Amino acid sequence: MALKLRLKPCERVVINGCVVQNENRRYTLTVSNFAQIIRGSDILQEEDAVTPVRRAYFLIQNMLLDPTAAATGGGAVADAMAQLYTAFTRPDIQDRIARAMGHVGERDYYKALAALRPVMDYEGTLLAATGAAAAVPAIRLDQQAADQYATGQHAFDQHAGG
């Protein structure tokens, strides 16, 4: 089934590592076969990957954008996702993390990123509740994970050197 991308004026999209930028008007681009695609607005900058969920998102995003990262980054992503899964206790959040990991296993990185976006929102909400999210846009976590962040005892942070 073909994918139709409706691009806004001057919007960027990355298709199989190639940056494509639309001109000054709306445009619909049809992609007829599977490709690694991400809209410019969904790209997380490295300096914004400041929380465990955002770091996992950034690792997966790199796998989408760079075939070399896709070939070598699976172990780091699996470790990060396993730690996220154990840090969150809400079943719906754990389900999203598990779905994201399943998509990574299928090399469908865009779907993995899409599954993690609500987890980032949840993480941000929890961080905001603890006052730890001053420089982080809205994200969320459950109370146990929020307490770990507030005391600096989060396993992912220690593992990643954060």
C-alpha positions as CSV (number, residue, x, y, z in Angstrom):
1,M,0.0,0.0,0.0
2,A,1.4,3.4,-1.0
3,L,2.1,6.1,1.6
4,K,0.9,9.6,0.9
5,L,2.8,12.3,2.6
6,R,1.1,15.7,2.6
7,L,3.9,18.2,2.9
8,K,3.4,21.8,4.2
9,P,5.2,24.6,2.4
10,C,9.0,24.3,3.1
11,E,8.5,21.2,5.2
12,R,11.4,18.7,5.3
13,V,11.2,14.9,5.3
14,V,14.0,12.3,5.4
15,I,13.5,9.3,3.1
16,N,16.1,6.5,3.4
17,G,18.6,9.0,4.7
18,C,18.0,11.6,2.0
19,V,16.6,15.0,3.1
20,V,13.8,16.2,0.8
21,Q,12.5,19.8,1.3
22,N,9.2,21.0,-0.2
23,E,8.9,24.2,-2.0
24,N,6.7,27.2,-1.0
25,R,3.4,25.4,-1.5
26,R,1.6,22.3,-0.2
27,Y,2.5,19.1,-2.0
28,T,1.6,15.4,-1.8
29,L,4.4,12.9,-2.2
30,T,3.5,9.3,-2.8
31,V,5.9,6.6,-1.7
32,S,5.0,3.3,-3.3
33,N,7.2,0.9,-1.4
34,F,8.7,0.5,2.1
35,A,11.2,3.2,3.0
36,Q,12.6,4.7,6.2
37,I,10.8,8.0,6.5
38,I,10.6,10.7,9.2
39,R,9.2,14.2,9.0
40,G,11.5,17.0,10.0
41,S,9.1,18.0,12.8
42,D,9.5,14.5,14.4
43,I,13.3,14.7,14.5
44,L,14.8,15.0,18.0
45,Q,18.0,16.9,18.2
46,E,20.8,15.3,20.2
47,E,21.0,18.2,22.7
48,D,17.3,17.6,23.4
49,A,17.8,13.9,24.3
50,V,18.2,14.6,28.0
51,T,15.9,12.0,29.6
52,P,15.9,8.2,29.4
53,V,12.9,8.0,27.0
54,R,14.3,10.8,24.8
55,R,17.7,9.0,24.6
56,A,16.0,5.8,23.6
57,Y,14.0,7.7,21.0
58,F,17.2,9.4,19.7
59,L,19.0,6.0,19.4
60,I,16.1,4.6,17.4
61,Q,15.9,7.7,15.3
62,N,19.6,7.3,14.5
63,M,18.9,3.8,13.3
64,L,16.2,5.2,11.0
65,L,18.5,7.9,9.6
66,D,21.8,5.9,9.4
67,P,22.1,2.4,8.1
68,T,25.4,2.0,10.0
69,A,23.6,2.9,13.3
70,A,20.9,0.4,12.3
71,A,23.4,-2.4,11.9
72,T,25.3,-1.6,15.2
73,G,22.7,0.0,17.5
74,G,20.4,-2.8,18.3
75,G,22.1,-3.8,21.5
76,A,22.1,-0.3,23.0
77,V,18.4,0.1,22.0
78,A,17.5,-3.2,23.5
79,D,19.3,-2.3,26.8
80,A,17.6,1.1,26.9
81,M,14.2,-0.2,26.2
82,A,14.5,-3.0,28.8
83,Q,15.5,-0.4,31.4
84,L,12.5,1.8,30.4
85,Y,10.2,-1.1,30.6
86,T,11.2,-1.9,34.2
87,A,11.2,1.8,35.2
88,F,7.6,2.3,34.3
89,T,4.8,0.4,36.2
90,R,1.8,1.5,34.2
91,P,0.7,-1.4,31.9
92,D,-0.3,0.9,29.0
93,I,3.2,2.6,29.1
94,Q,4.9,-0.8,29.3
95,D,2.8,-1.9,26.3
96,R,3.9,1.0,24.2
97,I,7.6,0.3,25.1
98,A,7.1,-3.3,24.1
99,R,5.5,-2.3,20.9
100,A,8.3,0.1,20.1
101,M,10.8,-2.7,20.7
102,G,8.8,-5.0,18.5
103,H,8.9,-2.5,15.7
104,V,12.7,-2.1,16.1
105,G,13.0,-5.9,15.7
106,E,11.0,-5.5,12.4
107,R,13.2,-2.6,11.4
108,D,10.2,-0.4,11.2
109,Y,11.8,2.5,13.1
110,Y,9.2,5.1,12.4
111,K,6.5,3.0,14.1
112,A,8.9,2.5,17.0
113,L,9.3,6.2,17.3
114,A,5.5,6.7,17.1
115,A,5.0,4.2,19.9
116,L,7.5,6.1,22.1
117,R,6.0,9.6,21.7
118,P,3.2,9.0,24.2
119,V,5.8,7.6,26.6
120,M,7.8,10.8,26.2
121,D,4.7,12.8,27.1
122,Y,4.1,10.7,30.1
123,E,7.7,11.0,31.2
124,G,7.5,14.7,30.9
125,T,4.4,15.0,33.0
126,L,6.1,13.0,35.8
127,L,9.2,15.0,35.6
128,A,7.2,18.3,35.6
129,A,5.4,17.0,38.8
130,T,8.8,16.6,40.5
131,G,10.2,19.9,39.2
132,A,12.9,18.1,37.3
133,A,11.7,19.1,33.9
134,A,12.7,22.8,33.8
135,A,14.5,22.4,30.4
136,V,12.4,19.5,29.0
137,P,9.2,20.0,27.1
138,A,6.2,18.2,28.3
139,I,6.9,14.5,29.1
140,R,5.7,12.0,31.7
141,L,6.5,9.0,34.0
142,D,4.9,7.0,36.8
143,Q,5.5,8.0,40.5
144,Q,8.2,5.3,41.1
145,A,10.2,6.5,38.1
146,A,9.7,10.1,39.0
147,D,11.1,9.4,42.5
148,Q,14.1,7.7,40.9
149,Y,14.7,10.8,38.7
150,A,14.4,13.2,41.6
151,T,17.0,11.3,43.6
152,G,19.3,10.5,40.7
153,Q,18.9,6.8,41.1
154,H,17.5,5.9,37.7
155,A,19.3,2.8,36.3
156,F,19.3,4.1,32.7
157,D,21.0,7.3,33.8
158,Q,23.7,5.4,35.6
159,H,24.1,2.9,32.7
160,A,24.4,5.7,30.1
161,G,26.8,7.7,32.2
162,G,24.1,10.5,32.8
